[in-house]
Amino acid sequence: MIKGNALVGQSGGPTSVINSSLAGVVQRALKSPNIERVLGMSYGIAGFMNDEVVDLGKEDPAVIEGLRKTPGSALGSSRHKLKDEDFPRILEQFKKYNIRYFFLAGGNDTMDTIHRTEKYMRDNGWEMYGVGVPKTVDNDLFGTDHTPGFASAARFTALTVLEAGRLAQDMQRVDRYVIYQSIGREAGWLTASAVCAKTTPDSAPHLIYLPERTLNREKFLADVKATEAKYGFVSIVVSEGLIWDDGTPVSSSSTKDKFGNLEFGAMGGGSVALSLHKLIKEETGWRGEFQITESMPMSAIDRAVAFDLQEAYDVGAKAVELAEAGTSGVMVTINRVSNNPYKAEYGTTPLSNVAVHAKPMDDKYINAEGNWVTDEFIEYIKPLVGELPMFSVLKKIHA
């Protein structure tokens, strides 16, 4: 194998475990006889082109180890969309720093970045090995059972809906409905994970709406009214990427990012939770609440799942191991072996299968009404979220 330096970067939105992947890459690369220096790109590929390169081998080993339980993106992130004119500069930088091993942790767009970079380097005679490290709370990467960061964000979602549901149930004489908005532009995996909060028919959540299904105003309002009539209140979980059946965003958003994706939340010009809150209010006159956590599920290290932190570390180390063995142009995958007890092993999938494309939830995971999930999805998600706390409920025996 060729000797040279390794380059690692982080891109896109963070997860609570992405720094564990960084630690996995760095610690494994520092042990390699073929890797002379381990360099990091500050603020992604854009920072690298701007010569913002750091030597991770000069960091205190305790600091690198500490990344395994540190939220955020320690190197700094980027959402730069590569243009054809960027590649000569990237090649120039690869030559300047003698980069022979390249690792990027991120989602669909990040896998496109490493895929195109790896191909350009080889097409232009620069020998190198590039391996993608999966990361996204959206869980929408093809070829892998789930992505590092998803389990922890799913647990955050389930816990939040569970706790907010108790509040809503107890406050139903004041607020008749509550809407929780989850991250999820095109895939509803994270939104659907709220189902883990449900313990009894009357407990939250009652309705779950996913971007894989369009939303009909009349049907939505009918669902809400019927649920409130049955339980006295209604807990609704929605994805930020919901679309009306006429093709317009429920959020009323029109702002797009550099990759052409609609921006949601306050910065996108609207939100699903606010739009639906207003719709219910205008239709029923009820008072209600909404919760929009935005980036919190991406950074809540206090709610991180232990095996998620470990898997994140392992895929980072596995990426180096693969590159050392001469493997390039792939992303590390997690393949579930069993549910009870949960067990997984690591594999690979070509970057071309992952780049740009988002993996939606399968039809088998969504009920026919489009307002809930199936038992098959519950079987899939439960081992990832783990056990949730059980709260006491008064019998309210009449005096």
WOQUIDA-V455306 format. One record per pair of residues at least 6 apart in sequence whose ideal C-beta (glycine too) atoms are under 6 Angstrom apart, sorted by the first residue. I is the first residue (numbers start at 1). GAP is how many residues later the second one is. D is the distance in whole Angstrom. If there is no record, write none. Layout:
# WOQUIDA-V455306
i=I gap=GAP d=D
i=I gap=GAP d=D
This chain:
# WOQUIDA-V455306
i=1 gap=33 d=5
i=2 gap=98 d=5
i=2 gap=125 d=6
i=3 gap=31 d=5
i=4 gap=94 d=5
i=4 gap=96 d=3
i=5 gap=31 d=6
i=5 gap=32 d=4
i=5 gap=34 d=6
i=5 gap=92 d=6
i=5 gap=93 d=5
i=5 gap=94 d=6
i=6 gap=23 d=5
i=6 gap=29 d=5
i=6 gap=32 d=5
i=6 gap=95 d=4
i=7 gap=32 d=5
i=7 gap=92 d=5
i=7 gap=95 d=5
i=8 gap=17 d=5
i=8 gap=32 d=6
i=8 gap=95 d=4
i=9 gap=32 d=4
i=9 gap=35 d=5
i=9 gap=95 d=5
i=10 gap=8 d=6
i=10 gap=63 d=4
i=10 gap=65 d=5
i=10 gap=67 d=5
i=10 gap=95 d=5
i=11 gap=33 d=5
i=11 gap=66 d=6
i=11 gap=67 d=6
i=11 gap=93 d=6
i=11 gap=95 d=4
i=11 gap=99 d=4
i=12 gap=94 d=5
i=12 gap=95 d=5
i=12 gap=98 d=5
i=13 gap=285 d=6
i=14 gap=58 d=5
i=14 gap=59 d=4
i=14 gap=284 d=5
i=15 gap=120 d=6
i=15 gap=122 d=5
i=15 gap=134 d=3
i=15 gap=283 d=6
i=16 gap=55 d=5
i=16 gap=136 d=5
i=16 gap=283 d=6
i=16 gap=284 d=6
i=16 gap=285 d=5
i=16 gap=288 d=5
i=17 gap=131 d=5
i=17 gap=132 d=5
i=17 gap=135 d=6
i=17 gap=291 d=5
i=17 gap=292 d=5
i=17 gap=295 d=4
i=18 gap=55 d=6
i=18 gap=87 d=6
i=18 gap=117 d=5
i=19 gap=48 d=4
i=19 gap=51 d=5
i=19 gap=55 d=5
i=20 gap=48 d=5
i=20 gap=289 d=5
i=20 gap=292 d=4
i=20 gap=293 d=4
i=21 gap=84 d=5
i=21 gap=112 d=5
i=21 gap=291 d=5
i=21 gap=295 d=4
i=22 gap=45 d=6
i=23 gap=41 d=6
i=23 gap=44 d=4
i=23 gap=45 d=5
i=24 gap=289 d=4
i=24 gap=292 d=3
i=24 gap=293 d=4
i=25 gap=78 d=5
i=25 gap=291 d=4
i=25 gap=295 d=6
i=26 gap=12 d=5
i=26 gap=30 d=5
i=26 gap=38 d=5
i=28 gap=289 d=4
i=28 gap=292 d=4
i=29 gap=6 d=5
i=29 gap=9 d=5
i=29 gap=291 d=5
i=30 gap=8 d=6
i=32 gap=292 d=6
i=34 gap=290 d=6
i=35 gap=66 d=6
i=37 gap=20 d=6
i=38 gap=18 d=5
i=38 gap=19 d=5
i=39 gap=14 d=5
i=40 gap=14 d=5
i=40 gap=16 d=5
i=40 gap=35 d=5
i=41 gap=6 d=5
i=41 gap=7 d=4
i=42 gap=10 d=4
i=42 gap=12 d=6
i=42 gap=33 d=6
i=42 gap=34 d=5
i=43 gap=33 d=4
i=43 gap=35 d=5
i=44 gap=33 d=6
i=44 gap=34 d=3
i=45 gap=35 d=6
i=45 gap=68 d=6
i=46 gap=32 d=5
i=46 gap=34 d=4
i=48 gap=45 d=6
i=49 gap=40 d=5
i=67 gap=7 d=6
i=68 gap=245 d=6
i=71 gap=228 d=4
i=71 gap=230 d=4
i=79 gap=179 d=6
i=81 gap=177 d=5
i=81 gap=178 d=5
i=82 gap=31 d=6
i=82 gap=34 d=6
i=87 gap=33 d=5
i=91 gap=33 d=6
i=94 gap=32 d=6
i=100 gap=28 d=5
i=101 gap=28 d=5
i=101 gap=222 d=5
i=102 gap=26 d=6
i=102 gap=28 d=4
i=103 gap=28 d=6
i=103 gap=30 d=6
i=103 gap=216 d=5
i=104 gap=6 d=5
i=104 gap=10 d=4
i=105 gap=28 d=4
i=105 gap=30 d=5
i=106 gap=29 d=5
i=107 gap=29 d=4
i=108 gap=248 d=5
i=108 gap=250 d=6
i=109 gap=150 d=5
i=111 gap=21 d=5
i=111 gap=220 d=6
i=111 gap=240 d=5
i=111 gap=243 d=4
i=111 gap=244 d=5
i=112 gap=243 d=4
i=112 gap=244 d=5
i=114 gap=16 d=5
i=114 gap=18 d=5
i=115 gap=236 d=4
i=115 gap=240 d=4
i=118 gap=12 d=4
i=118 gap=211 d=5
i=121 gap=7 d=5
i=129 gap=194 d=4
i=129 gap=199 d=4
i=130 gap=198 d=5
i=131 gap=188 d=4
i=131 gap=191 d=5
i=131 gap=192 d=5
i=131 gap=199 d=6
i=132 gap=199 d=4
i=132 gap=219 d=6
i=133 gap=182 d=6
i=133 gap=183 d=5
i=133 gap=186 d=5
i=134 gap=7 d=5
i=134 gap=10 d=6
i=134 gap=13 d=5
i=134 gap=197 d=6
i=135 gap=13 d=6
i=135 gap=14 d=5
i=136 gap=11 d=5
i=137 gap=12 d=5
i=137 gap=13 d=6
i=137 gap=16 d=4
i=137 gap=53 d=6
i=137 gap=160 d=6
i=137 gap=161 d=6
i=138 gap=46 d=6
i=138 gap=49 d=5
i=139 gap=7 d=5
i=139 gap=8 d=5
i=139 gap=11 d=4
i=139 gap=50 d=4
i=140 gap=47 d=4
i=140 gap=218 d=4
i=140 gap=219 d=5
i=141 gap=6 d=5
i=141 gap=213 d=5
i=142 gap=211 d=5
i=142 gap=212 d=5
i=142 gap=217 d=5
i=143 gap=190 d=5
i=143 gap=206 d=3
i=143 gap=210 d=5
i=143 gap=211 d=6
i=144 gap=189 d=4
i=144 gap=190 d=5
i=145 gap=189 d=5
i=145 gap=190 d=6
i=145 gap=191 d=4
i=148 gap=163 d=5
i=148 gap=164 d=4
i=148 gap=167 d=6
i=151 gap=154 d=4
i=151 gap=157 d=4
i=151 gap=233 d=4
i=152 gap=152 d=4
i=152 gap=153 d=5
i=152 gap=156 d=5
i=153 gap=37 d=6
i=153 gap=144 d=4
i=154 gap=39 d=4
i=154 gap=230 d=6
i=154 gap=231 d=5
i=155 gap=148 d=6
i=155 gap=150 d=6
i=155 gap=230 d=5
i=156 gap=141 d=4
i=156 gap=144 d=5
i=156 gap=147 d=5
i=157 gap=25 d=6
i=157 gap=33 d=6
i=157 gap=36 d=5
i=157 gap=37 d=5
i=158 gap=35 d=6
i=158 gap=36 d=6
i=158 gap=38 d=4
i=158 gap=39 d=5
i=158 gap=227 d=5
i=161 gap=19 d=5
i=161 gap=33 d=4
i=161 gap=36 d=4
i=161 gap=43 d=6
i=161 gap=44 d=5
i=162 gap=35 d=4
i=162 gap=226 d=6
i=164 gap=127 d=6
i=165 gap=39 d=2
i=165 gap=70 d=5
i=166 gap=225 d=6
i=168 gap=10 d=4
i=168 gap=65 d=6
i=168 gap=67 d=6
i=172 gap=60 d=5
i=172 gap=61 d=4
i=175 gap=112 d=5
i=175 gap=113 d=5
i=175 gap=114 d=5
i=176 gap=52 d=6
i=176 gap=57 d=6
i=176 gap=110 d=4
i=176 gap=112 d=6
i=177 gap=57 d=5
i=177 gap=103 d=6
i=177 gap=111 d=4
i=178 gap=57 d=5
i=178 gap=111 d=5
i=179 gap=57 d=5
i=179 gap=94 d=5
i=179 gap=97 d=6
i=179 gap=98 d=6
i=179 gap=111 d=4
i=180 gap=57 d=5
i=180 gap=111 d=5
i=181 gap=57 d=6
i=181 gap=59 d=6
i=181 gap=91 d=5
i=181 gap=92 d=4
i=181 gap=111 d=5
i=182 gap=8 d=5
i=182 gap=9 d=4
i=182 gap=57 d=6
i=183 gap=7 d=6
i=184 gap=6 d=5
i=184 gap=7 d=5
i=184 gap=55 d=4
i=184 gap=56 d=6
i=184 gap=57 d=6
i=185 gap=56 d=4
i=186 gap=25 d=6
i=186 gap=55 d=6
i=186 gap=172 d=5
i=187 gap=171 d=6
i=187 gap=173 d=5
i=188 gap=22 d=3
i=188 gap=23 d=5
i=188 gap=24 d=6
i=188 gap=51 d=5
i=188 gap=173 d=5
i=189 gap=172 d=6
i=191 gap=19 d=6
i=191 gap=46 d=6
i=191 gap=48 d=4
i=192 gap=181 d=5
i=192 gap=185 d=6
i=193 gap=188 d=5
i=194 gap=11 d=5
i=194 gap=43 d=4
i=195 gap=178 d=5
i=195 gap=183 d=6
i=196 gap=189 d=5
i=202 gap=29 d=5
i=204 gap=31 d=3
i=205 gap=30 d=4
i=205 gap=32 d=5
i=206 gap=21 d=5
i=206 gap=28 d=5
i=206 gap=29 d=5
i=207 gap=16 d=6
i=207 gap=29 d=5
i=207 gap=164 d=5
i=208 gap=29 d=5
i=208 gap=164 d=6
i=209 gap=6 d=6
i=209 gap=29 d=5
i=209 gap=33 d=6
i=210 gap=29 d=6
i=211 gap=28 d=5
i=211 gap=30 d=4
i=211 gap=31 d=6
i=212 gap=148 d=5
i=212 gap=149 d=5
i=213 gap=157 d=4
i=214 gap=29 d=5
i=214 gap=31 d=4
i=215 gap=27 d=5
i=215 gap=29 d=6
i=216 gap=29 d=5
i=221 gap=62 d=5
i=223 gap=148 d=6
i=224 gap=10 d=5
i=224 gap=56 d=6
i=227 gap=7 d=4
i=228 gap=6 d=5
i=238 gap=34 d=5
i=240 gap=24 d=4
i=240 gap=32 d=6
i=242 gap=8 d=4
i=242 gap=30 d=5
i=243 gap=6 d=6
i=244 gap=6 d=6
i=250 gap=22 d=5
i=250 gap=25 d=5
i=251 gap=13 d=5
i=251 gap=19 d=4
i=251 gap=20 d=5
i=251 gap=21 d=5
i=251 gap=24 d=6
i=252 gap=18 d=4
i=253 gap=9 d=5
i=253 gap=11 d=6
i=253 gap=15 d=4
i=253 gap=16 d=5
i=253 gap=17 d=5
i=255 gap=8 d=4
i=255 gap=13 d=5
i=255 gap=14 d=5
i=256 gap=6 d=6
i=257 gap=6 d=6
i=265 gap=6 d=6
i=265 gap=29 d=6
i=271 gap=21 d=6
i=273 gap=17 d=4
i=273 gap=19 d=5
i=277 gap=11 d=6
i=277 gap=13 d=5
i=315 gap=17 d=4
i=318 gap=14 d=5
i=318 gap=28 d=5
i=319 gap=13 d=5
i=329 gap=22 d=5
i=330 gap=18 d=4
i=330 gap=20 d=6
i=331 gap=18 d=6
i=331 gap=20 d=6
i=331 gap=23 d=5
i=332 gap=14 d=6
i=333 gap=14 d=5
i=333 gap=15 d=6
i=333 gap=16 d=5
i=334 gap=10 d=5
i=335 gap=10 d=5
i=335 gap=12 d=5
i=336 gap=8 d=5
i=337 gap=6 d=4
i=337 gap=7 d=6
i=337 gap=8 d=6
i=339 gap=44 d=5
i=342 gap=41 d=4
i=364 gap=12 d=5
i=365 gap=8 d=6
i=365 gap=9 d=6
i=365 gap=12 d=4
i=367 gap=7 d=6
